[in-house]
């Protein structure tokens, strides 16, 4: 199958990630069959899509009317309607191995044999997910980063039985819909992005636990140094630019002092036990209630929108 052959997208799951993947495909002219078993979930998803569309419109990122985009989205609770003619299927449901396996075994019985099947898991093993499929060679991970309508990265991850052509096709399709797709050579727990994110998080929380700095200080240090640098060149290129001899010398004494925590960080476990889950409950390491919390989210989204506009501006 070639890109020109893709006409219909099957989108399994209408939640936080599912609504965003639906919108991304619809923005690029594909008809998207948005499936969820709950009509209430579909209704909420349409509201979120309309909200994101309005955000894009205010930012000058829409080249068509919102009505044109919405006309490409077809919410449904009928799996047959959603998947029987789909050329590419993207799934964003519960991060539960058994639930995803069962869902994909059902979808595969409905979908055409040519359809590529992609899961938007954040880190589950694609080899395990594809193990019960009749055509595991057509199954791959396409891991969108949250918020998926604003973040460009999609990690494309093969399982042991995934065909190289499936990876190549998925990378091409993700790039075609305006994402920045990066293929991995093989799967690893957490893929690449989450491995790096959790390694940084482990050390950041260790620094707080040890009383070296406050959460606010840690965040400022990242934002005004590594965050800025890594958005332009990644950590490995940064090491090249800084001098590998320098990084070798630092690593020789610093590695041994870094956190090697193998379980959950105590401060993180304590917050979760207290029900302080962050934005979703109004409090985590920070308070997210009131105007101040909303301003942080708005500032983040405005910054991501600006970067999206920069991405779409052709180089001279």
N, C-alpha and C positions, 0 to 999 in steps of 0.2 A: 504493500500500500504506500502511496505517495501523499504528500501534504494536500495536493489538489483533490484527492479523493475523499478528504474528511469534510463532511457536511453536517453531521449530527453528533453532538456530545451528550453522553449520558452522565448525569451528575448524581451520585449516590450520597445523600446526606445534605441537609439544609441548615446546618448550624453555623457557627462562627466562621469556620473555614469553608464549608460547602457553599455558603451564599457568595463568598468572595471569588471562589473558582468559577462559579456560574457566571458572575458578572464579567470576569476577565475574558472568558470565551465569547460571551455575548457582545462585548465591546468590539471584538474583532470579527463579527459577522456570522458566527456559528449559531445554529439553532441548538439550544440547550434544553434537554428534558431534565428538569430538576425534580428528583424523586426523594420523597420521605414518606414513611408509613403514617406520619401524623399530619393532618391538615393544618393543625395549629402551628406546627413547626414550619410548614410551607408559608403560612401567612406571615409569621415573624420574619422569615427569610426574605420575603418580598419587601417588607418594610425596611430591612437592613440594606437591601440592594438599592432601593430608592434613596435612602439616606446617603449611601456611598456615591451614587450617581450625582446627587445634588452637590456633594463635596467636590467631585471632579469638575462639575460645571462651574462652580464658583472659582475654582483654581485655573480655569481656562484649559482644561485637559480633555474636554469633549469635542470631537469633530462632527458629531451627529446629535440629533435630538434625543432626549431621554425616552421619548415615545418609541423611537426606532430601536433603541437598545432593548427596552422592555418587550417589544414585539418578538424578540428572539428567545425569550425565556418562557418555558412551558412547564409550570409546576404541576406535579401529578402524584397521586398515591397508587398509581397503576404501574407495577414493575414491567409488565409486558409492553406498555406504551413507552416507558422510559428507555428500555434497553434493546428492544427487538430490532431496531434499525440503527443503533449507535455504531459509529466508527471508532470512537475513542471514549472510554469510560473512566472517570475520575471519582474516587471514593474518599469521603471524609466523615467517617462515623466513629463510634467509640473506640478508644485506644485499648482494645481488648482483643487478644489474639484469636480466641475462639469465636467471638462475635464477627470479626472480620473474615475469618475462614469460612464460616457458614454463609455470610452474605455473598462472598465471591463465588462459592460453589453454586448458589442459587442464580446469581447474575449470569454466570457462564452458560448455564442451560438455556438462557433466553437470548443472549447476545449473538450476533453473527460471528462466524468463525474467523473473520478477518479482523475483528475488533481488538484494539490494544486495551489492556486492562491495567490501570494505574491506581495505586493506593497512596493517599496523602498522609501516611503514618509519619509520626515524628521520630520513630526509632525502632519499631518492631522489625524482626528479621524477615526479609522478603522470601527467603528460602522456606521458612516455616509457613508463611502465608500462601505460597504457591503450591505447597506440597499436595493438597487435595484436588488440584485442578487438572482437567484433561489436557489443557494446553498451557502448561506453565511457562513455555517459551515466550508467550505473549504478555506475561505479567511483569510489572516493574514498579518501583517506587518513584513517585513524583512528589517530593516533599516541599511544599510551599511554606514560606516563612510568614509568621503572623506579625502584623496584620497583612493578610495575603493580597489585598488590593493595593497596598502601598509598598510592600517589600519586593524587590525584583528577583531575589534568589529562588531557584528551584533545584534541589539536589535530586539527581536522577541516579537511582541505585539498583543494580541488578541483583537478583537472586542467583543461586547456582545454576538454575535451569533457564534463566532468561537469555533469549537470543540477542546477539550483538545488534542485530537490525532493529530490535524493539527499543534498545537504549538509544540508538542513533535517531530513530524516528521520533521518540519522545523528546529528546533534546531539541530537535528541529521544530517540533510543534510548540514547545514551550517558548522558544525564542521567537517564533512566528507571532505568538500572542503577547509579545512585549516583555517577557520575563528574561532573566539571565540564567540559563540552565547550565549546570555544571555536572558532568557525569563522574561517578566514582568508579574505580577499577573493580571494587568488590564491596560487599556490605560489611559494616562493623556496627557494634552496638552503639546507637545514638548517631550513626553516620559520621559526618565530619563537624558540621556546625554545632551540634549539641555537645559533642565531645569537648570542643574548645570552649564553648559557653560554660559548661559545668566545671571544667578545669579552672577557669577564671573565677567562677562563682565560689568554688571551694576555697580558693586562696583569699578571696574578698571577705568571705564570712569568717575565715580563720583570723584574718587581721582584726576584724571587729571583736571576735571572741577573746583575742589576746589583749584587747585594750590598746592596740596600736593606733587605731583611728576610728572615728565614727562612721556609720553608713554614709552620711552626707559627704564626709571627707573622701572616702573611697570612691564614691560616684564622681565627685568633682575631679579627682586625679585621673580617672579613666576618661571622662568627657574631654578634659582639656589637654590630654597628652596622647595616650594610646588610641582613644576613640577617633580623634582627628587624623592621626597618622594612618591608622589601619583602614580608614575609609578611602584612602588614596592608594596606599600600597599595603599589602598584607604583612603578617608578622615575619614570614620567611624572607620576603623581599626587603623588609625593614632591617633584618639582621645583615643581609648582604650590604645594604647601604651604610649601616653603622660599623661594619667590620666584623667578620666572623671571629677574628682573634679576640675582640672585645667581648663578644657574647660567650665564647668558650671560657674565658677567664672568669666572667661573672657566674656562669653556670657551675664552675668548679667549686665555688664556695656557697652559692645560694640554693642550689637544688636540694641539698641536705637539710636546709632550714625551712623549706616550703611544706605546706600541709600535705600529709599523706593519708588523710582521713579515708577510711574504706566504707564507713557507714554514713548515715545521714548526719549532716552537721547539727550539733546540739541546739544552736540558736534557731535553725530552720525548723527542727522537730518541735521545739517549744512553741514557736509561732503557730504552727499548724495545729498542735494540740489545743491551743487557746482559741482556735477559730479565726486567727488573724491571717487571712489568706492573701492580703494585698487588695488590689482594686476591687475585686469581686465582692469583698466583704466590707470594704471601706477602711481597712487598716491592715498594715503588714509591718515592715520596718519604718514605713511612713504612714501618715494619715492621708487617706484619699477622699475624705468627705469635704463638702463645701466647695467654695470657688477655687481654692488653691490646688486641690487635686485635679479638678477639671482643666485648670490652666496648664498643668504639666502635660496632660494627655493632648490637649489642643496644640501646645507648642511642639510636642513630638510629631504629631500628624502634619502640622504645617511644614516642619522641616523635611519630613519624608516626601510631602507633595512637591516641595521646591526641588528636591533631588530628582524626583520623577520627571519634572519639567526639564531639568538640566539633561537628563538621560535622553529626552526626546528632541533636544536641540542639536541639529547636525553640526559636526565640526566644520570649521572653515577650510 
